[in-house]
Amino acid sequence: MVLKIVKKVSSFLIIFSLSFGAGNCSISDQHVKESAQKMDKIIKDGLKKVGIPGCIFVVARKGKIIHAGAYGKTTYDSNSPEAVTPSTTFSISSITKNITAFLVGALVDAGVLHWDDKVRKYLPNFFMTSEELSNEMTVLDLVSHSSGYKHFSCDSLFAACYPKQKILDAFRHLKQRPGEFRKFYGYQNIVFGIIGDVIEVATGEKYEDIVQKYLFDKMDMKESSAICLPYETSKFGYFKYLLSRFDHDKKKLGFFKAAWRLISLPFTHKSKQISLGHSRFKSNALILPEIGIFHKFPATSGVSFSANDFAKWMMMIASGGTFNGQQIVSKESFAKITSPIVAIKNIKDDDITFVKSRYEREGMGYGIGTFIGKYSDDGKNPHNICFHMGGIYGACAFISFSLDDDISVGVVGNFGGVSHTLFAEYMVHQFLDLCFSFTKIDWVAQELNRKQFIRKKQTYFDTNLAQKNPTPMRRDSTYTGSYTSPIYGELKITSKDNVLSLSNGMHQTQLEHVNGDVFKFPCKDICPHFFDADEYVSFQCNSRGIIESVYVSCFSEGNTVFKKES
């Protein structure tokens, strides 16, 4: 059995190494530059049509920055915006995974970590599903989406602001796909984010310090950090940040040095202009409160860049891991990061991320913080590319780099996530199409069509659920009480002034009757950073018609049903 797996993996790697063979360097620097310049108008028009306040767009090639553009505003006109500049800092959401991949590569080069180190070497209490899995999981397993879990496992607890330990404990109750450990691709935020804890234990440093030391400082990226953005905007904000980490600094430096750091550093802190994050609830765009939710797992989505620094990052990638002649990661680590670890199978023809006319279905894989595949003109003129998307908590982001062509490109916008917009992704596609002289696709129009389709789908579901065999609700007291699940803990349904409310102990929302024992509520009330429209509550009865459980659509991890306490 092991021999068969080894043969399959070897065949997969051989196919990729053959396909990444001959380079395509026939694209001139001038053509790349002209393609980037054409994007100026496309992006400006696209921001207005799609309804996104601002973005940054960068292109690099052969160790040079070709373009570093800043567009639009930090927020909507009604919120007193500032113009986005090349120094404005944007959250890059899941592009952070690409930064973390290079950080782990640099730590491996330094001998601090090894790819095959067991997670329990650093986190003895680490537990996922079973002792066997917990003992076997390695550093590489965390950062390659090959843990065997379904896509986005436990993200629903993340979205609803559950404590970090509660989120990690939830994995005890999840099942892996049978036999899929290290074979099945399942995109993860939480599992990937655990590498941040590993890094902190291995180095004795905070994640934000170690990413600064090994990456940003070496590349003169002064407008980048892994610190929660609001802390960056003022001296008082930076003081609050230092206060939040005082216990760590005290253990490392001693009380007096830590206290001096707390008092003195805010005076020298250079405040940054940040771009606010926005999301949509139904048809309304909202500013999202920056409370540092992603800094529970900063290695998965906690980094921010300016256009100036984003361009430097893409320049390093386009140069195979070097920056101004300095090796940021070794050639061996760069090759490992950009080589497939696990295959991505069964991509649907109507997949809105891997658009069929551009992304070939065969040979798609995930490396370390990096997707690997072929970008083609409906099967013609394929280019080998590496890429990554980001789209949660008020940001949309996408990077792509063609190692054969020495070209890298990235877009980050201040509106997201993925269900709200693929603007960043589609703008990168637009640039690649220009650069590779592909058949023209209006990617802004594609985005507008996708947006309209999602809205119709939400409206259709809501309308049909309400109109199909409508029946009245029962008495309020029939529904009220405590409901529990092993994963989420307790939910309470209460009644006041003939209005039912749901609470998970952190947030509360009112329930609106839809049909029979089905109710709805605004998702943003319970999941204040991950929302599109309404979510649904469905009470379920036993054979005697007595309500015994409830299903809540935003709490669906492992098909969870909350049992009513007697």
C-alpha positions as CSV (number, residue, x, y, z in Angstrom):
1,M,0.0,0.0,0.0
2,V,2.8,2.4,1.0
3,L,4.7,1.5,-2.2
4,K,1.6,2.3,-4.3
5,I,1.2,5.7,-2.6
6,V,4.9,6.5,-3.2
7,K,4.6,5.6,-6.9
8,K,1.5,7.8,-7.3
9,V,3.2,10.8,-5.6
10,S,6.4,10.2,-7.7
11,S,4.4,10.1,-10.9
12,F,2.7,13.3,-10.0
13,L,6.0,15.1,-9.2
14,I,7.5,13.8,-12.5
15,I,4.6,15.1,-14.5
16,F,5.1,18.5,-12.8
17,S,8.8,18.6,-13.3
18,L,8.4,17.8,-17.0
19,S,5.7,20.5,-17.4
20,F,7.8,23.1,-15.7
21,G,10.6,22.5,-18.1
22,A,11.3,24.9,-20.9
23,G,10.7,28.5,-20.0
24,N,8.8,31.0,-22.1
25,C,10.9,34.2,-21.9
26,S,9.7,35.6,-25.3
27,I,7.7,38.3,-23.6
28,S,9.6,41.5,-23.6
29,D,10.0,43.8,-20.6
30,Q,8.4,46.6,-22.7
31,H,5.3,44.4,-23.3
32,V,5.0,43.6,-19.6
33,K,5.3,47.3,-18.8
34,E,2.7,48.3,-21.4
35,S,0.3,45.6,-20.1
36,A,0.7,47.0,-16.6
37,Q,0.0,50.5,-17.8
38,K,-3.2,49.4,-19.6
39,M,-4.4,48.1,-16.3
40,D,-4.6,51.6,-14.8
41,K,-7.8,52.5,-16.6
42,I,-9.3,49.0,-16.2
43,I,-8.8,49.0,-12.4
44,K,-10.1,52.6,-11.9
45,D,-13.2,51.8,-14.0
46,G,-13.6,48.4,-12.3
47,L,-13.5,49.8,-8.8
48,K,-16.4,52.1,-9.6
49,K,-18.5,49.5,-11.3
50,V,-18.0,46.8,-8.7
51,G,-18.3,49.2,-5.8
52,I,-14.9,48.7,-4.1
53,P,-13.3,51.8,-2.4
54,G,-9.7,51.2,-3.2
55,C,-6.9,48.8,-4.1
56,I,-3.2,48.4,-4.9
57,F,-1.7,46.7,-8.0
58,V,1.9,45.6,-8.4
59,V,4.0,43.9,-11.1
60,A,7.6,42.8,-10.9
61,R,10.0,41.0,-13.3
62,K,13.6,39.8,-13.1
63,G,14.4,41.5,-9.8
64,K,12.8,44.8,-10.9
65,I,9.6,46.6,-9.9
66,I,7.7,47.3,-13.1
67,H,4.6,48.9,-11.5
68,A,3.4,49.8,-8.0
69,G,0.0,51.5,-8.3
70,A,-2.4,52.8,-5.7
71,Y,-6.1,53.4,-6.6
72,G,-9.2,54.8,-5.1
73,K,-9.9,55.6,-1.4
74,T,-9.4,54.1,2.0
75,T,-13.2,53.9,2.5
76,Y,-16.5,55.0,0.9
77,D,-17.2,58.7,0.3
78,S,-19.7,58.8,3.1
79,N,-17.1,57.8,5.7
80,S,-14.5,60.7,5.2
81,P,-12.0,58.7,3.1
82,E,-8.4,59.5,2.2
83,A,-6.8,58.8,-1.1
84,V,-5.0,55.5,-1.3
85,T,-1.2,56.0,-1.8
86,P,1.7,53.6,-2.4
87,S,2.3,53.8,1.4
88,T,-1.3,52.9,2.5
89,T,-1.4,49.6,4.4
90,F,-3.8,46.9,3.3
91,S,-4.7,43.7,5.0
92,I,-3.7,40.9,2.6
93,S,-5.8,38.2,4.3
94,S,-4.8,34.7,3.1
95,I,-1.9,35.9,1.0
96,T,-0.4,35.8,4.5
97,K,-0.1,32.0,3.9
98,N,2.4,32.7,1.2
99,I,4.4,34.9,3.5
100,T,4.3,32.3,6.3
101,A,5.5,29.6,3.8
102,F,8.6,31.6,3.0
103,L,9.1,32.3,6.7
104,V,9.0,28.6,7.5
105,G,11.4,28.1,4.5
106,A,13.8,30.6,6.0
107,L,13.6,28.9,9.4
108,V,14.3,25.6,7.9
109,D,17.3,27.1,6.1
110,A,18.5,28.4,9.5
111,G,18.0,25.0,11.1
112,V,15.4,26.3,13.5
113,L,12.7,24.0,12.0
114,H,12.5,21.0,9.7
115,W,9.7,20.2,7.4
116,D,9.2,16.7,8.9
117,D,9.3,17.9,12.5
118,K,6.3,16.5,14.4
119,V,3.9,19.2,15.6
120,R,3.9,17.6,19.1
121,K,7.7,18.3,19.3
122,Y,6.7,22.0,19.8
123,L,3.1,21.7,21.0
124,P,2.8,18.6,23.3
125,N,-0.9,19.1,23.9
126,F,-1.7,19.3,20.2
127,F,-4.7,17.1,19.4
128,M,-6.7,16.5,16.3
129,T,-9.3,13.8,16.0
130,S,-7.1,10.9,17.2
131,E,-3.9,10.2,19.0
132,E,-2.5,8.5,15.8
133,L,-3.1,11.6,13.7
134,S,-1.9,14.0,16.5
135,N,1.4,12.0,16.7
136,E,1.9,11.9,13.0
137,M,1.1,15.5,11.9
138,T,4.2,17.4,10.8
139,V,5.2,21.0,10.0
140,L,4.7,20.2,6.3
141,D,1.2,18.8,6.9
142,L,0.1,22.0,8.5
143,V,1.2,24.3,5.7
144,S,0.2,22.1,2.7
145,H,-3.5,21.7,3.2
146,S,-3.0,17.9,3.3
147,S,-4.4,17.2,6.8
148,G,-7.3,15.3,5.4
149,Y,-10.0,17.6,6.8
150,K,-12.8,19.1,4.7
151,H,-12.3,22.6,3.3
152,F,-12.5,25.4,6.0
153,S,-12.8,23.1,9.0
154,C,-13.8,25.0,12.1
155,D,-13.9,28.3,10.3
156,S,-17.5,28.8,11.6
157,L,-16.2,29.0,15.1
158,F,-13.5,31.5,13.9
159,A,-16.2,33.6,12.3
160,A,-18.3,33.7,15.4
161,C,-15.4,34.9,17.5
162,Y,-15.1,31.8,19.7
163,P,-12.0,31.7,21.9
164,K,-8.9,30.2,20.3
165,Q,-8.7,27.1,22.5
166,K,-12.4,26.4,21.9
167,I,-11.7,26.5,18.1
168,L,-8.8,24.1,18.5
169,D,-10.8,21.8,20.8
170,A,-13.5,21.5,18.2
171,F,-11.2,19.4,16.0
172,R,-11.5,16.6,18.6
173,H,-15.1,16.1,17.4
174,L,-14.4,16.2,13.6
175,K,-13.7,13.3,11.3
176,Q,-11.1,13.2,8.6
177,R,-11.9,11.8,5.2
178,P,-11.0,8.1,5.4
179,G,-7.5,7.5,4.0
180,E,-7.1,11.0,2.8
181,F,-4.3,12.2,5.2
182,R,-1.5,13.6,3.0
183,K,-3.5,12.8,-0.2
184,F,-6.6,14.9,-0.1
185,Y,-6.5,18.7,-0.6
186,G,-8.7,20.5,1.9
187,Y,-8.1,24.3,2.2
188,Q,-7.6,25.3,5.9
189,N,-7.4,28.5,7.8
190,I,-7.2,27.1,11.3
191,V,-5.0,24.1,10.7
192,F,-2.6,26.2,8.6
193,G,-2.7,28.9,11.4
194,I,-1.3,26.4,14.0
195,I,2.1,26.8,12.3
196,G,2.2,30.2,14.0
197,D,2.2,28.6,17.4
198,V,4.9,26.2,16.3
199,I,7.1,29.1,15.1
200,E,6.6,31.0,18.4
201,V,7.6,27.9,20.5
202,A,10.6,27.0,18.2
203,T,12.0,30.6,18.2
204,G,10.8,31.9,21.6
205,E,9.5,35.0,19.6
206,K,6.1,36.4,18.7
207,Y,5.1,35.6,15.1
208,E,5.1,39.3,14.2
209,D,8.7,39.7,15.5
210,I,10.0,36.6,13.7
211,V,8.4,37.5,10.3
212,Q,9.9,41.0,10.7
213,K,13.4,39.6,11.4
214,Y,13.6,36.9,8.8
215,L,11.7,38.6,5.9
216,F,10.6,42.2,6.2
217,D,13.8,43.7,7.6
218,K,15.9,41.8,5.1
219,M,13.8,43.3,2.2
220,D,13.6,46.8,3.6
221,M,9.8,46.4,3.9
222,K,9.2,49.2,6.4
223,E,5.4,49.5,5.7
224,S,4.6,45.8,6.4
225,S,3.8,44.0,9.6
226,A,1.8,41.2,11.2
227,I,0.4,43.6,13.9
228,C,-3.3,44.2,14.1
229,L,-3.9,47.2,11.8
230,P,-5.6,49.6,14.3
231,Y,-2.5,49.4,16.5
232,E,-0.5,50.9,13.7
233,T,-2.5,54.2,13.2
234,S,-1.3,56.2,16.3
235,K,1.2,56.3,19.1
236,F,-1.6,55.4,21.6
237,G,-2.6,52.5,19.4
238,Y,0.9,51.2,19.4
239,F,1.1,51.6,23.2
240,K,-2.0,49.4,23.4
241,Y,-0.3,46.8,21.2
242,L,2.8,46.8,23.4
243,L,0.5,46.4,26.5
244,S,-1.2,43.4,24.9
245,R,2.2,41.6,24.6
246,F,3.6,42.9,27.9
247,D,3.5,39.4,29.6
248,H,5.5,38.0,26.7
249,D,8.1,40.8,26.8
250,K,8.3,40.6,30.6
251,K,9.2,36.8,30.5
252,K,11.8,37.4,27.8
253,L,13.4,40.7,28.9
254,G,12.5,41.1,32.5
255,F,10.1,43.5,34.1
256,F,12.2,46.7,33.9
257,K,13.3,46.3,30.2
258,A,9.8,45.4,29.2
259,A,8.3,48.4,31.0
260,W,10.9,50.7,29.4
261,R,9.9,49.2,26.0
262,L,6.3,49.9,26.7
263,I,6.9,53.5,27.7
264,S,9.5,54.5,25.2
265,L,8.7,52.8,21.9
266,P,5.3,54.5,21.3
267,F,7.2,57.9,21.1
268,T,9.3,56.7,18.1
269,H,6.5,54.7,16.4
270,K,5.7,56.0,12.9
271,S,2.0,55.9,12.4
272,K,0.6,54.3,9.2
273,Q,-2.3,55.2,7.0
274,I,-4.4,52.1,6.8
275,S,-7.2,51.1,4.5
276,L,-10.4,50.1,6.2
277,G,-12.0,46.7,5.5
278,H,-15.5,46.4,4.1
279,S,-18.0,43.6,3.5
280,R,-21.6,43.4,2.1
281,F,-24.7,42.4,4.0
282,K,-27.4,41.9,1.3
283,S,-27.1,45.1,-0.7
284,N,-25.4,47.3,1.9
285,A,-21.6,47.7,2.1
286,L,-20.4,48.0,5.7
287,I,-17.2,48.9,7.4
288,L,-15.9,46.0,9.5
289,P,-14.6,46.7,13.0
290,E,-10.9,45.9,13.4
291,I,-10.8,43.9,16.6
292,G,-7.9,41.6,15.7
293,I,-9.9,38.4,15.1
294,F,-7.3,37.1,12.7
295,H,-4.5,37.6,15.2
296,K,-5.8,34.5,17.0
297,F,-4.0,32.7,14.1
298,P,-1.8,35.5,12.5
299,A,0.2,33.0,10.4
300,T,-2.9,32.3,8.3
301,S,-4.2,35.8,7.6
302,G,-2.6,38.5,9.8
303,V,-0.1,40.3,7.5
304,S,-0.6,43.8,6.0
305,F,1.3,45.4,3.1
306,S,1.6,48.7,1.3
307,A,1.9,48.9,-2.5
308,N,5.6,49.8,-2.0
309,D,6.3,46.7,0.0
310,F,3.9,44.4,-1.9
311,A,6.0,45.2,-5.0
312,K,9.2,44.2,-3.2
313,W,7.6,40.9,-2.1
314,M,6.6,40.1,-5.7
315,M,10.1,41.1,-6.9
316,M,11.6,38.6,-4.5
317,I,9.3,35.9,-5.8
318,A,10.0,36.7,-9.4
319,S,13.7,36.4,-8.6
320,G,13.4,32.9,-7.2
321,G,13.7,33.8,-3.6
322,T,16.4,36.5,-3.8
323,F,16.2,40.2,-3.1
324,N,18.9,42.6,-4.3
325,G,21.3,39.7,-4.5
326,Q,20.5,38.4,-1.0
327,Q,19.0,34.9,-0.7
328,I,15.8,35.3,1.4
329,V,15.2,31.5,1.2
330,S,17.5,28.9,-0.2
331,K,17.0,27.6,-3.7
332,E,16.0,24.3,-2.1
333,S,13.3,25.9,0.0
334,F,12.0,28.0,-2.8
335,A,11.7,24.8,-5.0
336,K,9.9,23.0,-2.2
337,I,7.5,25.9,-1.6
338,T,6.6,26.1,-5.3
339,S,6.3,22.4,-6.0
340,P,3.1,20.4,-5.5
341,I,2.7,18.5,-2.3
342,V,-0.9,17.4,-2.8
343,A,-3.0,17.2,-5.9
344,I,-6.3,19.2,-6.4
345,K,-8.9,16.9,-8.0
346,N,-12.4,17.1,-9.3
347,I,-12.5,20.9,-10.1
348,K,-16.0,21.7,-11.4
349,D,-16.4,23.3,-14.8
350,D,-18.3,26.2,-13.3
351,D,-15.7,26.9,-10.5
352,I,-15.6,30.7,-10.1
353,T,-12.0,30.6,-8.8
354,F,-10.4,28.2,-11.2
355,V,-12.2,29.5,-14.3
356,K,-12.2,26.7,-16.9
357,S,-11.1,28.8,-19.9
358,R,-8.0,29.8,-18.0
359,Y,-7.1,27.1,-15.5
360,E,-6.4,23.7,-16.8
361,R,-8.1,20.9,-14.8
362,E,-5.3,18.4,-15.0
363,G,-2.1,18.8,-12.9
364,M,-3.4,21.4,-10.4
365,G,-1.7,21.1,-7.0
366,Y,-0.9,22.9,-3.7
367,G,2.7,23.3,-2.5
368,I,3.4,25.3,0.6
369,G,1.4,28.4,0.8
370,T,1.2,28.3,-3.0
371,F,-1.1,26.8,-5.6
372,I,0.5,25.4,-8.7
373,G,-1.1,25.0,-12.1
374,K,-1.3,26.0,-15.8
375,Y,-2.9,29.2,-17.0
376,S,-3.9,28.9,-20.7
377,D,-6.1,30.5,-23.4
378,D,-8.8,27.8,-23.4
379,G,-6.2,25.1,-23.6
380,K,-3.8,26.9,-25.8
381,N,-0.4,28.6,-25.0
382,P,-0.3,27.3,-21.4
383,H,1.9,29.1,-18.9
384,N,3.1,27.4,-15.7
385,I,2.1,29.6,-12.7
386,C,2.0,29.7,-9.0
387,F,-0.7,31.7,-7.2
388,H,-2.7,32.3,-4.1
389,M,-5.9,34.0,-3.2
390,G,-7.1,35.9,-0.2
391,G,-10.7,36.9,0.6
392,I,-11.9,37.2,4.2
393,Y,-12.6,40.0,6.6
394,G,-13.0,43.0,4.4
395,A,-10.2,42.3,2.0
396,C,-9.8,40.7,-1.4
397,A,-6.3,39.7,-2.6
398,F,-4.6,37.6,-5.3
399,I,-1.0,37.0,-6.4
400,S,0.3,35.0,-9.4
401,F,3.8,34.4,-10.6
402,S,5.1,32.7,-13.7
403,L,8.6,31.2,-13.0
404,D,9.1,30.5,-16.7
405,D,8.5,34.1,-17.6
406,D,10.0,35.7,-14.4
407,I,6.8,37.7,-14.0
408,S,4.8,38.2,-10.7
409,V,1.7,40.3,-10.2
410,G,-0.6,41.0,-7.3
411,V,-3.8,42.9,-6.4
412,V,-5.2,43.7,-2.9
413,G,-8.5,45.5,-2.4
414,N,-10.3,46.7,0.7
415,F,-13.6,44.9,0.2
416,G,-14.2,41.1,0.7
417,G,-14.3,38.2,1.1
418,V,-14.5,35.6,-1.7
419,S,-18.4,35.4,-1.7
420,H,-18.5,39.2,-2.0
421,T,-16.0,39.8,-4.7
422,L,-13.3,38.2,-6.8
423,F,-12.1,41.6,-8.0
424,A,-8.5,41.1,-7.1
425,E,-8.4,37.7,-8.7
426,Y,-10.0,38.8,-11.9
427,M,-7.8,41.9,-12.2
428,V,-4.7,39.6,-12.0
429,H,-6.4,37.5,-14.8
430,Q,-6.9,40.6,-16.8
431,F,-3.2,41.5,-16.6
432,L,-2.1,38.0,-17.4
433,D,-4.3,37.9,-20.4
434,L,-2.8,41.2,-21.7
435,C,0.7,40.0,-20.9
436,F,0.3,36.6,-22.5
437,S,-1.7,38.0,-25.5
438,F,-4.7,35.8,-24.7
439,T,-8.2,36.0,-26.2
440,K,-10.0,39.0,-24.6
441,I,-12.3,38.5,-21.6
442,D,-13.9,41.4,-19.8
443,W,-13.1,40.3,-16.3
444,V,-15.0,43.3,-14.7
445,A,-18.1,42.1,-16.5
446,Q,-17.5,38.6,-15.3
447,E,-17.4,39.9,-11.7
448,L,-20.6,41.9,-12.1
449,N,-22.4,38.8,-13.6
450,R,-21.1,36.7,-10.7
451,K,-22.3,39.2,-8.2
452,Q,-25.8,39.4,-9.7
453,F,-26.0,35.6,-9.8
454,I,-25.2,35.3,-6.0
455,R,-27.8,37.9,-5.2
456,K,-30.5,36.2,-7.2
457,K,-29.6,32.9,-5.5
458,Q,-30.0,34.4,-2.1
459,T,-33.3,36.0,-2.9
460,Y,-34.7,32.9,-4.6
461,F,-33.9,30.7,-1.5
462,D,-35.4,33.2,0.9
463,T,-38.6,33.7,-1.1
464,N,-39.2,30.1,-1.9
465,L,-38.6,29.0,1.7
466,A,-41.2,31.5,2.9
467,Q,-43.8,30.8,0.3
468,K,-43.7,27.0,0.1
469,N,-46.6,25.6,2.2
470,P,-46.5,28.4,4.8
471,T,-47.5,27.5,8.3
472,P,-47.6,29.5,11.5
473,M,-45.1,29.2,14.3
474,R,-45.9,27.6,17.6
475,R,-46.0,29.4,21.0
476,D,-42.7,31.0,22.0
477,S,-42.3,28.8,25.0
478,T,-42.2,25.7,22.7
479,Y,-38.9,26.9,21.4
480,T,-37.2,28.5,24.4
481,G,-34.5,26.8,26.4
482,S,-30.9,25.7,26.2
483,Y,-29.5,23.7,23.3
484,T,-26.0,22.1,23.3
485,S,-23.5,20.5,20.9
486,P,-20.0,19.1,21.7
487,I,-18.4,21.4,19.1
488,Y,-20.1,24.7,19.8
489,G,-21.3,24.4,23.4
490,E,-24.5,26.1,24.5
491,L,-27.0,28.1,22.5
492,K,-29.9,29.8,24.3
493,I,-33.3,30.6,22.8
494,T,-35.2,33.2,24.8
495,S,-38.4,35.2,24.4
496,K,-39.1,38.8,25.3
497,D,-42.2,40.8,24.2
498,N,-43.2,37.9,21.8
499,V,-39.8,38.0,20.0
500,L,-37.5,35.0,20.0
501,S,-33.7,35.6,20.4
502,L,-30.7,33.4,19.9
503,S,-27.5,33.7,21.8
504,N,-24.2,31.8,21.7
505,G,-22.8,33.5,24.8
506,M,-20.8,36.1,22.8
507,H,-23.4,37.5,20.4
508,Q,-27.2,37.7,20.3
509,T,-29.7,38.2,17.5
510,Q,-33.5,38.3,17.1
511,L,-35.2,35.5,15.1
512,E,-37.7,36.4,12.4
513,H,-40.3,33.7,11.6
514,V,-40.2,32.3,8.0
515,N,-42.3,29.2,7.8
516,G,-43.4,26.7,10.4
517,D,-40.5,25.9,12.7
518,V,-38.0,27.8,10.5
519,F,-36.7,31.3,11.4
520,K,-34.0,33.6,10.0
521,F,-31.6,36.1,11.4
522,P,-28.9,38.5,10.1
523,C,-25.7,36.6,10.0
524,K,-23.7,39.7,10.8
525,D,-25.3,39.7,14.3
526,I,-23.6,36.3,15.2
527,C,-20.7,36.3,12.8
528,P,-19.7,40.0,12.7
529,H,-16.9,39.6,10.2
530,F,-18.1,36.8,7.9
531,F,-21.5,37.4,6.4
532,D,-23.5,37.8,3.2
533,A,-27.2,37.7,4.0
534,D,-29.5,35.9,6.4
535,E,-28.9,32.6,8.1
536,Y,-31.5,30.1,9.1
537,V,-32.7,28.3,12.3
538,S,-34.7,25.1,12.0
539,F,-36.2,23.4,15.0
540,Q,-36.7,19.7,14.8
541,C,-39.3,17.5,16.6
542,N,-39.4,13.9,17.8
543,S,-42.1,11.4,16.9
544,R,-44.5,12.9,19.4
545,G,-44.1,16.4,17.8
546,I,-42.1,17.8,20.7
547,I,-39.1,20.0,19.8
548,E,-35.9,18.2,20.7
549,S,-33.1,19.9,18.7
550,V,-32.2,22.9,16.5
551,Y,-30.1,23.3,13.4
552,V,-28.4,26.7,12.8
553,S,-27.1,27.1,9.3
554,C,-24.0,29.1,10.3
555,F,-23.0,26.5,12.9
556,S,-22.9,23.5,10.6
557,E,-19.5,22.0,11.4
558,G,-19.8,18.2,11.2
559,N,-23.6,18.7,10.4
560,T,-24.0,19.9,14.0
561,V,-27.5,19.6,15.6
562,F,-27.9,21.3,19.0
563,K,-29.8,19.0,21.4
564,K,-32.4,20.6,23.7
565,E,-31.6,20.2,27.4
566,S,-34.5,18.7,29.4
